[in-house]
Amino acid sequence: GDGVAAPPTDSKSAPMNRHQLQVVLVEVSHLIVAVGEAAASSLNDICPALEACLRHPDHGVRHEAAVACSAVATAFPCEGRRILKSRIDDMQSHMKEIERLAVESEAEAAAAAKMAPKKKFRRPRLTKTADTTTTSVEKSMPHQYAIHGNAIVVSMLVHELHHLPGGVATET
């Protein structure tokens, strides 16, 4: 189903679907570009919400969140560099989690294969190994979404920051 990056503003309103969230993100991008430095007081609210949208299950929401992050970087190059570094760190964290899940899945599959009785002259049927792999893939999906959203924003920010005062940060 459609996920929501943030809770609704009050308990009576329905959660936004992915299409509504994309429209909101497009408008946030336009507002940031239009008001420029006047949006500085809202960055503490905007940036965490955008970063949450970069992990959304819908690719369109992730893309529009990346575009909005690029708008923030255009108006606030220092904030853009901070976002860039934090998104690279976040990608690495999610990649490590996917690797951990893969190792865990392989160990479970090996244990299941040892316990499964071996039958001669029969075709192998789908066993717990396939179930374990499916479960592992499902568990990795939020991490894959995060890596994808972060990769989009990193690509946009590297391109954008190159043209802005201060460029891309070289410190590690």
Salt bridges, closest charged atoms under 4 A:
ASP2 OD1 - ARG18 NE 3.20
GLU27 OE1 - HIS30 ND1 3.90
GLU51 OE2 - ARG82 NH2 3.09
GLU51 OE1 - ARG87 NH2 3.56
ASP58 OD1 - ARG18 NH1 3.02
GLU64 OE2 - HIS63 ND1 3.77
GLU79 OE2 - ARG82 NH2 2.81
ASP89 OD2 - LYS85 NZ 3.27
ASP90 OD2 - ARG87 NH1 3.25
ASP90 OD2 - HIS94 NE2 3.42
GLU97 OE2 - ARG100 NH2 2.38
GLU104 OE2 - ARG100 NH1 2.56
